[in-house]
Amino acid sequence: MMQWYDPPTVNEYLRRTFSVLNISVLVLTCIFAAAEFRYNWCENLLGRYLATTNQNRPETGAIWKTGEMASSAKNYLKDIVSKQKATRLHVQKSESFLEIAKGLMPGEWINIEKEHFKKLYLELSDPLAEKILNPVKMIWLLNGPELDRIFIEGEQKGIRIYFLNTANKVLKRVHLDMKLLDQFEKKSLSIQASLEEFDGFTGRIYKASPFFRAVMNLPPDMMGDLIGNPSILLEEKGRIVRAGIWNEAKEGYIRLGFEFVHESVHKVVFVKGREWAVWQLSINLKEGSS
Amino acid sequence: MKTPLGTVKTFQFILYGTLLTVGLFFLGLTVFIFTAASGLPKLPQPLSRIIETPQTKIYAASGQRLVTLGERESVPLSMVSKDFINAILAVEDHRFYEHHGINKLRTLKALYITLFKPGEIQGASTITQQLAKNLFFSFKKSYMRKFKELLVSFQIESTNSKNEILHAYINQIHFGAGAQGIEKASRTFFGKSASDLDLSEAALLAGLPKSPTAYNPFRHYDKALQRRKTVLRRMRQVGFISDKKFETTLEKKPELSGTKTDSRTGSYFLDAVIRKLVRKYGEDVVYHGGIEVYTTMDKQLQEYAVKSVKKGLGRLDDLMGLTSGDNPRPQGALVSIDTDSGAVKALVGGRDYYESEFNRAVQSYRQPGSGFKPFLYYTAFDRLGLHPASVVTDMPITLPVTGAPDWKPRNFSRIHRGDIILKKALTKSVNTVAARLVKRTGPGPVIETARLCGIKSPLEQVYSVALGSASVSPMEMASAFSTFAKEGIRHDPFMIWRIEDPFGSVLEEHIVQEKQVLDPQTTFQVVDMMQSVIDRGSGSSVRRLGFDRPAAGKTGTTDNFNDAWFTGFTPTLCTSVWTGFDKRKIMRSKNGVGITGGRAAAPIWTDFMANALKNQPKREFTIPESIRFVEVEASTGCAPSGGDKDELYEVALKENQKICQEKEEEN
């Protein structure tokens, strides 16, 4: 067994100090240090180790913060644009203004193709189309030189339609009330309005009493042709204050409007009358007034 | 005495002790490294991703780019001047291509200096370490931060080539004046691409990252040149340039382009736009969203506006006997609006943006004085059935004010003219007549008119509101007067036409909506009177300065000469100018005379409008169909009697209005 003991002499100390093992360790240490200075293996090793842990480390620091802000901005903008796309799609698919109004929230807006707008406008019943804009004026607006595009904006109670020129200036602004659109959609023929609001009645608005006096003067069979479905009028609440005759005939019929007042609210109810019966009524009214 | 054996034993103790200490140090270091490594930030891959933040661009109405926010234009190394690469390597890290993230000898030297030479500082950060610091760490000094920075630089070195690191570095360092990255810096300071930099310019730029503010060449050109000398010396030391090149380059003084001194926009207009954008979309979207903003700014008009305000305020300084060293000096603001749409064409919020960013055009609310009278006259015509030829007495008047002393408005000139027609009263800005009118209309209707025209600031229901006692901004005044210019049609003022996302989808756009808020005929009557203000009244300095286009306007000066206004318009452009001290102070000329809107603000207005409209044909105001013009005597409101005693005025009357009627009595 090897005996451990202090070296008794200096020579023994020196011999042990400069042993092969010690010198080898010293040389290796020096090589180790020199190699590090020469080849940077320590940094390399550490760098490579850190690269393996990269994926699990947190995304902190100035550059990631900037990245986060950029990404949050990107998402925010993406949201806006995708909402717009959805709105555009909805409008493109819509077959009525009511459908558009239902899908367009307040503050949301969209440009609508002129042709699409025309199609929707033509599908409106005459009184409603008239209430939006007189068809003749609409023809000029849609086919005149000024209109550049049509812009629709959602509102709390409906939609607003803007007709714009190339300088983004509003040529005409129209508000469509959701309730009104809904009424027409449900084929309800009454509109909260007064007769003057429809250009089609201009010059043919009469007080209720002389109007009905003239109606009573018609032959009984003609009365049935004048108001084919009187239940529409009978079901309406309030009293009739005025009546009007539309200025054009369509498919053998002429539209009649009856203005009701109920709890201070004016409402116009539309019915169709046979053309010849309405002509006769007009003659009676003229005779009555002369 | 120590025996040789004892000496050996001591040596042995020291040797083993040292070995043990070194061993323990390395063991501790290993543990430390693993601990620190767990909290290190993740590195983006590839490193170039760091430069990919989209930039928000703001354009003028013509489509010309005005500013880019978060701008960092990345360029490949091949597109950067070789001189710049050499210069930055020489001054920051000349052994960049040799080390692996740390320059050990330099670090040891720095460590030695830090430990043994207190007070001296020796930097040892390599380019990689600087990159690591800029990307991930705060600038708070701590040994832990330094150590983490070192570890990250090792990783950067291990996963990227030297050129990738250098590319990332030169494209993200700050050079000052809002320039981040070499391409932007090169364009900001020298107006050229980074590939075109010569040695003299490249060395100057390479010296800036050490302290972008202290060496900002726009502000401290000499210091920047001194720093450039250090850079060139280092380049010579490391062998990038010869002695001769060093000498010849030192003699060159690079010419700077532009005047932008820092990262601020340098424009009150853009500041106002950015503030609006941030309010609506938030800072993330504005600075990092890469949106494209098309403003209403007419770049040419904006330049004219800046020059006119500067020139006018310089003139005002002279008038007041102030020099550039005096503080405070009066400030000014100008807002110019297209009457046809409400688009703000030019906006200046002060004398010098870099002296004060406070935007007086939109953020400052000051009393408009007589500038408010057009709202009163419109109200009087509209509500009381008066017209420009109606006669009212110019005499001292006292109006009781509930809970306050009586209001006794005085005429600016301190003289009273007796009976005068309203056109003359507005032309000469007679306060007592205005007070008589507001007594009859009441302040409420006047406020209503102002609101209809677009004044949004709080307006107190007091008589003095008609004489401009409430505070409003120049933007409001320009917008409200624009309603007069446009025959009573109001447009809301706006500064942004359209905003798009980075892919061109429109996020919002301005739709120009018109609203007829005033009666066109009555409006014309007021406009005609305001033309008279310019032609022969308190704003006649406009004509004296040579402005000969049809124009209407009104001066405004507060009682104590704190504020001097002029707001006026042609049929196409409406401009409001305010001048005054930020902290309310009397504006007095060298001779001690108070300075009015006609002297302080009208010249600025005239200078701007003359330039702004010089390429446009002269346009007359549209006269409504039923308006007729009649000449009357200023004191009787009747047709000229033939004598030459009385002043004559041509008044605009509506069809049903008659001249020479009974004098309008007070109620």
Interface residues (C-beta under 8 A of the other chain):
Chain A: T9 V10 Y13 L14 T17 F37 N40 E43 N44 L46 G47 R48 Y49 L50 A51 T53 N54 Q55 R57 P58 E59 T60 G61 A62 I63 W64 T66 G67 M69 A70 S72 A73 K74 Y76 L77 I80 V81 Q84 F151 Y162 L164 A167 N168 K169 V170 R173
Chain B: P4 L5 V8 Q12 I33 A37 S38 G39 L40 P41 K42 L43 P44 Q45 R49 I50 E52 T53 P54 H99 H100 G101 I102 K104 N134 L135 F136 F137 S138 L151 V152 F154 Q155 I156 E157 S158 T159 Y281 G282 E283 D284 V285 Y287 H288 G289 G290 I291 S341 W497 D501 P502 F503 S505 L507 E509 H510 I511 V512 Q513 E514
